[in-house]
């Protein structure tokens, strides 16, 4: 039994209400990708009576359209060809299982992946959020902060984006809404704001400080220097921190999001990705492309507007949501 059969069987049989609710969010949130992507894959099995070069060419085109990425797709098809040949696969129903298995392996790649934030009890943990403007960085901070508060953590938001007009006030409004402490002012040096904010966080016995940063990537040299300074300030005040540096990417930007991931990886140590607006795109394959391209795990996915629609990423629920009707 392939990985998809096992996953499908588990989710169909499972009665746990929380698992069912989250699984349904993946199913609903990935409907645009599934409608576009899976329908085309299913038609391949009708169109071709045997697995030929033409079949592989069309499969490549479908996968690239889903934004899985050209290099990722080429590697995937090479592996698929070898497996079809070695196992002498002729049945399309079985081939569908193999396709899903191999896409799953692209993401897992024999690694032990965790989507959990690297947060330790009884100490101050710092999470730095980076990403270009407009990707949903501030709302991601708010939603993740709210989840942490509901788990019993004492949380502070620190407004380190002193560049964009209104950014500090926007974060303050979110902190009031979700019940987080807040530190921020309008000084131009974000590292000075972060320094004072972390001093305050220590005094208040905060468990997790979530730091917003300016979302500009036009001058990588300046941004690198700024992030290096921030990381030094954080590391000096709270050794071993930041425990996470989360890159926020808008899934609807497709391959541009991959470019952002590559650029930010060059200038700072990214530990996880928050992929927003995944429900708003028919190119949900970007999850696989990001992992393959930059080797950074997706830790949260946005599958709707509400706070509870930002979910810890689960590869099995993602695969199930993507291929439910395949």
N, C-alpha and C positions, 0 to 999 in steps of 0.2 A: 504494500500500500504506500503510495507516494505521500509527500508531506501535505499536499492539499487535501487529499482524502482524509487524512488523520485530523487536520485542522477543521475541515467541514463537519466531520462526524462529531468532533468535540463540541463545536458551537451549536449544532443542531440538537444534540442531546442534553447539553448543559442547562440546568434549571436555576443556577445562581442568578439572581435578579440583577446584580451589579454588572456581571459579565455580559448578560443579555443586553442591558441598556447600552453599555459601551460598544458592544459589537454592532448593535443597530445604528449607532452613531457613525461607525466606520462604513457600514452598508449604505446609509443615507448620504453621508458626506462624500463618498467616492462614486456616487451615482453618475455624475457627468463623465468621469473617466471611464467607468464601466460601460456605459451606454455606447460611447464612442469606440472604445478599445476592444472590449470583449465581443461585441457584435461583429466587428471586422475579423477577429480571430476565428469566430465560429463559422463565418462564411467561407473561410479558407478551406475548412474540412469538407464543405459541400462542393466548392469550386474545383478542388484538386483531388483526383482519385488516387494519386500516388505522390509521395514526397519527392519533389524534383527541385532543380535549381530555381525554377520560376517560383515555386512555393517558398523557398528560403528568401528570395528577393522580396517577395510581397510581405513576408513576415518581418523582415528588416524594416521595411517602410512603415508598417503599422507600429512597430515598437518605437521607432524614431519619432513618429507623430505623437506618441504618448509622452514624449520628452524624457525617455530613458537615457538618451544621449548616444551619439554616433559611436564613440569608442566602446562604450558599454555594450551596445547592441552587437557590434562586430565580434567582440569577445564571446558574447552569449551565443551567437549563431554558430561560431566555430565549435564551442563546447557541445552544442546541440547536435551538430552534424556528426561529431565523433561518437556521441552516445547513440544516435540513431543507427550509425553504421555498426558499432560494436554489439548493440543489442538487437540488430536486425529489425528495427521497429517499422511496421507498415500500417498498423491500426491507428487511426487518428484519435480515437478516444483515449488510447494509452499515451499517444504523443502529447495530448493536452495536459495530462498529468506530469509528463516529463518537462514540458515548457514551464509550468508553474514551479516545479521542483527546482529547476535551474535558475529561474528568476529569484526564488527564495535564497538560493545559495550565493547569488551575487551579493545580497545584502549581508548575509551571515558570514560567509567567507571563512568558516571554521574558527570564528572568533567568539569569545564570551562577551556578549553585548549587554550593557545595562542602561536602562533609561532613567534609573533613579538618580536624583541629584546627590552629589557627594557631600551631604550635610552631616555634621557630627553634633551629638548632644552636648549641652553644657558649655559650649564655647561660641564665640562670634564667628559665623560663617559669612563670607562675602561672595556674592554672585554679581559679576560684571556683565552687562548686556551691551552688545555692539550690533551695528547694522546700519544700512543707509536709511535716509529719511523716508517715511511713508510705508514702511513694511509692517508696522504694528508693534513696535518695540515697547512703547509706553503701556499699551493695553495688555501686552504679554506680561510685563512686570506686574501689572495690577492683578491679572488672573492667577499667575503663579503665586504671588504674594498672598492672595486670598485663600488659595488652597493650603498654603503653609500655616496661615492663621487658624484655619479650620482643623488643622492637625495638631494645634496647641502650641505653635511656635510664636515667639514674640518677634515681629517683623518691622523693619524700618526701610522706607524708600529714600534714596539719596539722589537728588537732582544734579547729576554731573553733566547734563546737556545744557551748558551755559551759552551755546551758540545760537540755537533756534529760538526765536522770540516766542514766548508763551510756554515753552517746554517745561520749565520748572513749575509754573502754575498748574499746568495740566496734570503733572505727576502728583502735586499736592491735592488736587481735587480727587484723584483716584485713591490716594492714601486715606482721605477722609471717608470716602465711600466704602472701602473694604475694611477699615479699622486698623491701618498700619500707622506707625510713627512716621514722621517725615523730617528731613533736613534738606534745606536748599536755600540759596540766595542768588542774586544776580551778578555776582562777581564773574569776571571773565576767565579766571584760571580755574578750570574744573578740578585739578588736583588739590588745590587749596580747599575747595568746597568738600571734596571727598575726605580730606584729612580731618577737617572739623566735624564732618558728619560721622566718621568712624569713632572719633573721640566721644561724641555724644552717644553713639550706639553702645559703646562699652559702658559708659556711665549708667545707661538705662537698662543694662542687662539684656540687650537684644540678642536673639539667636541667629537671625538671618538678616543681613543688609543687602538689599537689591539696588544696584547702582545703574542709573540711566547714563548714557553717553551720547555725544553728538554724532549724528548720522551722516557724516560726509566722507567721501572716498576719493574726491577729486585729486587731492595731493597726498599720496600714500606716505611720503617721507614725513610730512608734518604730523599725519595721523599716527604713524609708527612712534614718533617721538612723544606724542601726547599720551599714547597708551602705555609706552614704556615708563613714563613718569607716573602715571596712575598706578601701574602695577608695583612700582617701587614704593610709592606712598602706602599702598595697601599692605604690601609684604613687610614693610618696616613696622607698621602699627600692629598688624595682625599676622604674625609669622605663619607661613604655609598657605596664605590666601593670595588671590581669590581661589576658592575651592572649585569654582566653575567660571568659565567665560563663555557665555551663550551668544551665538550668532543668530539673529532673527532674520528670516528670509520670507518674502512674500511668494508663495507657490505659484501665483498667477503670472509671475514674471518669467517663468520657464528657465531657459538656458542662461538668461541674465542673472538669475539667482545662483546658478553654478559658478558663474564668473565672480560674483560677489564672494562666494565661499572660498574660492581659490585666492582672491586678493586679500581677504582678511586673514586667511591661514598664513599668508606670507609675512604679515606684520604683527601677529600676536598669537598666543597659544589658545586656539579655540577648543573647548572640550565637548561642546554639544550644540545642536541646532534646534531652534524653534521654527517650525515651518507653518506659517500662518496662511489662512484662506485656501486650504487644500480643497475645501468643498466648492470653491468658486472657479475651479479649473477642470478642463477635460484632459489635462496633462499630468495626472497624478503619479505618473512614472518617475517624476522628479525625485521622489524619495530614494529610489534605487540609484539614480544618476548621481545624486549628491554623495551617497556613501561610497560609490565606486570611484568617483572623481577625486574626492578629498579625504576619504577615510575617516570622516567624523560622523558619529552616530546622531541620528535625529532623536531628540529627547522628548519633544512635545510637538503635537500637530493640532492646528486649528481647523475644526470641522463645523464651524458655525459661529454666530455672533456672541452667544451667551458665555458667561464665565465657565460654565460646566462643559462647554464645547471645546475647550482647550484641554486635550487629553495627553497623558503620558503615552508616548509612542509604543505600539505593540505590533511587531512585525507579523505575527500570526493573524491578528485581527485585521491588519492592513491587507494581507494576502487574501484573506477570506472576503473582505469588503470589495476588493478589486476583481476577484474571480468568482463571486458567488453564483453567477448564472452561466459560467463557462462549462 
